[in-house]
């Protein structure tokens, strides 16, 4: 009989922004499941897709050169801004109560700030690299 190792695999090391986004997505997922049907299959699905697209953009950017990262980070930031607006629509149409809206908005705002910082670093590095002399 074969004996299987019962040790846990080492934790995957991921960028802090990706870790934060993953936790926000898990929270969103719990909210998405309880949205009213009128929004669950329209705005809810679109927000869900945007989260996945942001995760994909950040994942892609992590493996690219500095020059190639910037467009992917910008794309992720635009999609975060879109999520903010769609969450606001859910809140204004009373599909989200105040508490859920505030918690999710604050967390997605943190992701946006982290992406903004990353974009700023990349822009500064590229400007320094491309400056004469």
C-alpha positions in Angstrom: 0.0 0.0 0.0 1.3 3.5 -0.9 1.8 6.0 1.8 0.8 9.6 1.0 2.5 12.6 2.6 0.2 14.6 4.7 2.2 17.7 4.8 0.7 20.9 3.5 2.0 22.4 0.3 4.0 25.6 0.7 1.8 28.7 0.4 2.0 30.3 -3.1 3.7 33.6 -2.9 1.7 36.2 -4.7 1.8 40.0 -5.0 0.2 41.8 -2.1 -2.2 43.5 -4.5 -3.2 40.1 -5.9 -3.7 38.7 -2.4 -5.9 41.7 -1.5 -7.9 41.4 -4.7 -8.4 37.7 -4.0 -9.9 38.4 -0.6 -12.1 41.1 -2.0 -13.3 38.8 -4.6 -14.2 36.1 -2.1 -16.2 38.7 -0.1 -17.9 39.8 -3.4 -18.7 36.2 -4.2 -20.7 35.8 -0.9 -22.6 39.0 -1.7 -23.2 38.0 -5.3 -25.0 34.9 -4.3 -27.6 36.8 -2.3 -28.3 39.6 -4.8 -31.8 39.9 -6.0 -32.3 38.0 -9.3 -32.9 41.3 -11.2 -29.3 42.2 -10.6 -27.6 38.9 -10.0 -27.6 37.9 -13.6 -26.9 41.4 -15.1 -24.8 43.8 -12.9 -23.7 41.0 -10.6 -22.4 38.9 -13.4 -20.6 41.9 -15.0 -18.9 42.8 -11.7 -17.9 39.1 -11.3 -16.4 39.1 -14.8 -14.5 42.3 -14.0 -13.0 40.8 -10.9 -11.8 37.8 -12.9 -10.4 40.1 -15.6 -8.5 42.2 -13.0 -7.0 39.1 -11.5 -6.0 38.0 -15.0 -4.4 41.4 -15.8 -2.4 41.5 -12.6 -1.3 37.9 -13.0 -0.1 38.6 -16.6 1.7 41.8 -15.5 3.7 39.9 -12.8 5.5 37.9 -15.4 6.3 40.7 -17.9 9.2 43.1 -18.2 8.8 46.6 -16.7 8.0 48.1 -20.1 5.3 45.5 -20.8 3.7 45.6 -17.3 2.3 49.2 -17.5 -0.5 48.6 -19.9 -1.8 45.7 -17.9 -1.7 47.6 -14.6 -3.6 50.5 -16.3 -6.2 48.0 -17.6 -6.6 46.6 -14.1 -7.1 50.1 -12.7 -9.7 51.0 -15.3 -11.6 47.8 -14.4 -11.4 48.6 -10.7 -13.0 52.0 -11.4 -15.7 50.3 -13.4 -16.5 48.0 -10.5 -16.7 51.0 -8.2 -19.4 52.6 -10.4 -21.4 49.3 -10.8 -21.3 48.8 -7.0 -22.6 52.3 -6.6 -25.5 51.4 -8.9 -26.3 48.3 -6.9 -26.3 50.4 -3.7 -28.4 53.2 -5.2 -31.0 50.7 -6.5 -31.2 49.2 -3.0 -29.7 45.8 -4.0 -26.9 46.4 -1.5 -27.5 47.6 2.0 -25.2 50.4 3.4 -23.0 48.0 5.3 -22.2 45.7 2.4 -21.6 48.6 0.1 -19.3 50.4 2.5 -17.2 47.2 3.3 -16.8 46.2 -0.3 -16.2 49.8 -1.6 -13.4 50.4 1.0 -11.7 47.1 0.1 -11.9 47.7 -3.7 -10.6 51.3 -3.0 -7.5 49.8 -1.3 -6.9 47.6 -4.4 -7.2 50.7 -6.6 -4.6 52.5 -4.4 -2.2 49.6 -4.6 -2.5 49.5 -8.3 -2.0 53.2 -8.5 1.2 52.9 -6.5 2.4 50.1 -8.7 1.6 52.2 -11.8 3.5 55.1 -10.3 6.5 53.0 -9.6 6.5 51.6 -13.1 6.1 55.1 -14.6 9.0 56.5 -12.5 11.2 53.6 -13.4 10.5 53.9 -17.1 11.1 57.6 -17.0 14.4 57.2 -15.2 15.4 54.5 -17.6 14.5 56.6 -20.6 16.0 59.9 -19.4 19.1 61.1 -21.2 22.5 60.7 -19.6 
